[in-house]
Amino acid sequence: MKEGLSKQVLINSLWSLFGRFGYLSISLISNIILVRLLSPKEFGQLGIVMFFIIVGSVLTEAGLSGALIRKEHVTDNDYSTIFIFNLIVSFIMMLVLMLSAGFISNFYNDNDLKNILIISSLVILINAFRIVQDTKLIREMRFQSKVTYEFFSIFLSSGIAIFCAFKGAGIWALVLLQILTPLFLAIIMWYFVGTLKTYKFSTSSFKSFFKFGINTTLTSLLNVIFNNIYYLVLSRYFSIIQTGYFYQAQKLQDIPNSVSQGVILNVMYSALSKLKGNIKEFIEFYQTSFKLFAVMGAFVCMVIFNYAEIIIKVLYGEKWLSSAIYLKVLIFISFFYLLEILSRNIFKVFDRTEKILQLEILKKTQIGRASCR
């Protein structure tokens, strides 16, 4: 069992790494092209919009896919229940954002933000149509298929966005990229992974996932707000241009973060869930994985920190050098966040997600107190 699972984990880890590198390579190349075609202000506007989109997406998913992954035997009613819940919540969140678009636009004295927010809110609804299929692929450890679908979705949407930017679409090229990527992915997954066998909402099924989901959702929500609120603060008290610089720094920071987290949250979590019945094997596998990811993460973060200015200059050009200071701060923090993500897996596997929430509240409270001094 252990040898077979270790081999499976290794293969799927490599596929997950390969897929993330492929996905992020396309994303990085398209971003470099778009950066040279567009201005910091347009990326600053996107940063404000994405804060609300990300928050809405976290509430939509509600952490229920993680509960599905760790459950030993999943029924069609389970998949159907999660899909219906996600669809209803995503529709509500989309309407809330649409109705709030005018207020947000006035708050930042930017009339363009209203229409950008209204159109971009479609992303929240679109994401609801791929969560179940994505969860199935992770549960079955079909990461080769998963990374292939993600690669084609970002490749197609990036090509269209770049073409529109060349034609002078401006900020709308970025909005189109955010919408088309999940849309293509949802269509591909529904075609290849398949549709649901039933469309019924089971109250008992939902209750069994609720405790896990609510704790992980609140934890994710705290993280998302704290990690992305800088967009709102920079735009309000400094300028939208500074938000654009910060946005590009975070895009670069996301490259190593996304690769490592993609493996940790998908492959490693799925593997640990299968080993939870054997504590000895669980501990051995976890300790080995922790050491490996910690060493790799430290090396990558150190390289990016030391060469931040060169990286920005080569990729984006002289006009984006102000992003370097943001990149240094973010990449330093990301190493410790990587260690935190590794540790969280234990609580998630054994359904002690309330501990994650308690620790997150304690951490954010201490940060808040330190900021007020």
N, C-alpha and C positions, 0 to 999 in steps of 0.2 A: 504493500500500500504506500509506504513512505517513498520507496524508490520510484514507483510509477508516478506518484503525485509530484515528486521533485523534478522529474523529467518533464512532466506536463507543464509545471510552473516555469521551468527554464525556457521551454519552447515558446510558451505564451508571453513570457517576459520579453523575450527577444522580438517577438512579433509586435508586442505593445510598444517597445522602444522604437522599433523600425517604423511603425505606423505613426507614432508621435513625431519622430524626426521628419518623416515625409510630410505630414500635415503641417508642422510648424515651419518647415522649409518653404513650402508653397505660401504659407501665411506671411513669412518674413519677406520673401521676394516680392510678393504683391504689395506688402506694406512699404517696402523701400521705394517701389515705383510710385505708389500713391503719395508718399511723403514728399517726393520731388515734384509732384504735380500739384499738390494742394498746400495750404498754409497751416501754421500752428493753430490759428483761430478755428478752422474747420475741424481739426482733431480735438480741440478743446470743447467744441459743441458736442461732438460725438461722445467725449468723456462724460459730460453731464447726462446725456441721454442714456448711456450704458449703465450708469449708476442705478437708475430706476428700472431698467430692463433686467439687470442682474438680481435686484431685490425681488422683483415680481417673479422671476424664474425660480428663485429659491423657495418662495411661498407656494408656487405651483407644484413643484416636485414633492415638497413636504417630507423629504427623507424616506418616502415609502419604497422607493426602488431598492434602497439598502436593506430594508426589511425583507423584501422579496429574495434578494441574493442570499441572505443568511438562512432562510427557511429551507428545511430539508426537502419537504414535499410541497410543491406549488401546484395549485389546481387552476383550471381555466377561469373559475370564478374569482380567484385571487387576481389574476392578470386583468380581468374585466373590471373589477372593483377599483383597482388603482388607476386604470385608464379613465374611467368615468369621473372619478374624483379629480384627477389632474385636469381633465377637460373643463369641468365646471369652474374650478378655482382659477384656471388660466383665463377663461372668458371674463370672469369677474375682475381679475387683476387688469386685464386689457382695458375694460371699460373705465375702471378707476383712473388709470393713467391717461386715457383719452380725455376724460372730464377734468383732470388736473393740469392738462397741458397748458392752458391759458394762464393759470396762476403761476406755474413754474417759469413760463416765458417772461411774464411781467416781473417776477422776482429777480431775474438776471438781466432785465432790460434788453432782451434780445428777442425781437418779434419772430425771427426765423425758427426759434426753438419750438414753438407751438406745433407747427406742421410736422417738424422732424420727429417730435415725440409721438404724435398721433399715428404717423405711418410706422414708426419703429416699434410701437406697442404690439404690432402683429407678430413679432418674434415670440412673445410670451405664449400666444395661442398656438403657433406653429410647433414650438418645443413640446407641447403636450402630446403631439401625434407621433413622437418617436421614443418617448421614455420607456414604454413597455417593451418595444422591440430591442432597444439598447440593453435593457435589463436581461432579456432572454439570452442575448449573445454573451453577456458577462457570466451569467449563471452556468451556461454550457461551455464556458471558456473557449468560445469561438472567436478569438481575437484576430485571427487572420482575416476573417470576413469583416469584422468590425472596423479594422484599420483601413481596409480597402474601400469600404463605403464612405468613411470619413474623408479619405484622400480625394476621391472623385468629387465629393460635394464641395470641398474647399477649392479644388482645381477649377471647377466649372464656374462657381460664383466669383472667384478672384478674376478670372478672365473677363467676365462680363463687367465687373466693377472697374477694372483698369481701362477697358474700352470706353466706358461711360465717362471716366475721368479725363481721358484724352479728348473726348468730345465736349468737355467743358461743363460736366454735370455738377462739379464741386462737391459739396457735402452730401448730395444725393447719391453719389457713387459709393460713399462709405455706408450710407443707410441701406443701399441695395445689397451690399456685401453682407451686412448683418442679417438681412431678411432671407436672401437666397441660400446661404450656407445651411441653415437648419431646414429650409424648405426642400432642397435637393436631398438632404440626408433622410428626411422623413419619407419622401417618395421612394427612394432607393430601398429603405428598410422595409416599408410596407410591401414592396414588390418581392424582395428576396427573402426576408425573414418570415413574412406572411401576416395576414390579418388575424384578429382575435376570433376564437371559435364561438364565443358567446358575448353578449353585451348586457350583462346583468350586474346590478350592484348588490353585493352581499354585506349586510350590516355586521355579521359575525366576523367575516374576513377582514373588514375594515378595522374593527375593534382590536383584532389580534396584531395589527400593524401600527396602531395609533400611538402606543407608548413609545416605541422605537422611533417612529416618524416625527412626533412632536418634539422630542428632545434633540434629535439631530437637526431638525429644521431651525429651531431657536438658536442652536449653536452656530449653524451655518449663517443664519441671518445676522447674528452679532458680528461674525467674522467679516461678512460681506460689507456691512455698514461701516465698520471700523477701517477696513482695508480700502474702501472706495470713497469714503466721505471727503477725502482730500480734493476730489474733483469739485465738489460743491463749495468747499471752503476757498480753494484757490480762485475759482470763478467769481465768487461773491466778493471776496475781500482783496484780491489782487487783480487778476485779469484772466479772461478766457484763453489768452495766448499762453500764459503760464500753465494753465490746465493742459494745453496741447503738448507742452514740453514734458509734463509729468506723465501724460498718457503714453507717449512714445517710450519713456524710460520703463514704464510698467510693462509695455509690450515686450521689451527685450528681457525684462526680468521673468516674464511668464514663460519664456522658452525653456530654461532649465527646470522651472517649477512644474510646468505642464508635463514634461517628459517623466520626471520622477513621480509626480502625483498620479499620472496615468497608470503607472505600474503599481504603485502602492495601493491606490484606491480600487483598482480593478483586479489585477492578477493576484497581488499579495493578499488582499482582503478575501477574495474568493477561495484562495488556497488555505488560509487560516481558518475560514469557516468550515472547511472540510476536515480540519485536524482538531477541532475543538473537543472532540470526544477522547482524544489521546493527549493528555497534558504534557507528557515527556517529549513527544515528537513536536508538539505545538511550541514548546519553549525553545527547543533546539533550532527549529526552523526560523522562529521569530528573532532569536539572538543573532543568527548568521545573517539574516536579511537586514537587520538593523545596522550592524557593523558595515556591511557592504554599501548601503545607501548613504550612511553618514560620511564615509571616506570619499565616495564619489561626489557627494553634494558639496563637501568642504573644498575639494579641488576646483570644481567648476566655479563656485562662488568667489574663490580667491583670484582666479584668472580674470573673471569679469570685473571685479572690484579694482584690480591693479591697472587694467587697460580700458577703463570706462570711456575716457576721452577719445582714445584712438578708435574704439568700436563705434562710437556715435559719429565721429568725423568721417570714417570710411563708409559707413552704411547710409547715413542721412545727409551728410554735408555740414559745412561750417555753420549754417544758420540754426542748426539744432544742437549746438554744443552746450547750451543751457540745460539740456536733458541729462548731462553727465553726472551732475551732483545728485540728482534724484535717483539715477541708476545705482550709484554707489550705496546710498542709504537703503534702497529697496533690496539690493542683492545681499547686503549684510544681514538684513532681517530675515530674508527668505531661508537662510540656512537653518535658523532656529525653528522656523515654521515647518520645515521638512521633518525635523526631529519630532515635533509635536504631532504631525500627521501620522508618523510611524507609531507613536505611542497610543494614539486614539484607536487604532485598529483593535487593540485588546478589548477595550470597553465595548466597541461595536459588535465584535464577534460574540461576546458573552452577554449581549443585550443589557449592558449597564450604561446606556447612553445618558442617563440622568447625571452620571459622574462627569461626562464630557461637558454637559450644560453647566453644572456647578463650577467646574474648573474655569470654564470660559467666562462666566459671570464674575468670578473672583479675579481673573486676569484683567478683564476690562475695567473693573472697579478700581484696581490698583493703578492702571494706566490713567484713568480719569482723575484720581487723586493726585498723581504725580504731575499731570498737566495743569492742575489748578494752583499748584504751589508757585 
